[in-house]
Amino acid sequence: MMSNAKERFKILLEGINGKLDLLIEAQKTLNTKMDNRFQEMEKKFNEKTAIMKKELFL
């Protein structure tokens, strides 16, 4: 049988583990959102660059 202190420590570690899991999931979501945003910005930049090149070399 576990001592009271060991049991409380185990419960504390389980709570920390759960919070770390949430933090990891949030980080993955943030990375995905940032990647998507970067791709959108890159696409717009390339479109604007193509328009500018076309206008300059007419």
N, C-alpha and C positions, 0 to 999 in steps of 0.2 A: 504494500500500500504506500502511495506517495505521501510525503509530508505536505502539510498545508502550504508551506513556502514554495515547494516544487510545483504543486498544483497551480498556484497563482502565477508562478513564472511561466508555466506551460500555457496558461490562458492568455497571458500578456503576449507571449511570442506568437500565438495564433492570431491575435488581433493585429499585431505588427505585420505579420505575413499577409493578412487580408488587405491591409492598407497598402502594402507594397504592390500587391497584385493590381489594385485599383490604379495606383500611380503608373505602373508599367503599361496598363491598358490605355490610360489617358495619354501617355507619351506616344504610343503607337498611333492613336487617333490624331494627335497634333502633327506628327510627322507626315501622315497621309494628307491632312489638310494643307500643310505647307507645301508638300510636293505638288499637289493639284494646283495650288495657287501659282507656284513657280511656273508650271507648265502653261497655265493660262496667260501669264505675263509674257513668257517667252514667245508664245504664239502671236500675241498682239504686237510685240516688238518686231517680230519677223514680218508680219503683215505691213506694219507702218514703214519698215525699212524698204520693203519691196515697192511700196507706193512712192516713196521718196526717190528711189533709184530710177523708177520708171519716169517720174516727172523730170528728173535731172537730165536724163539721157534721151529725151524726145527730140 
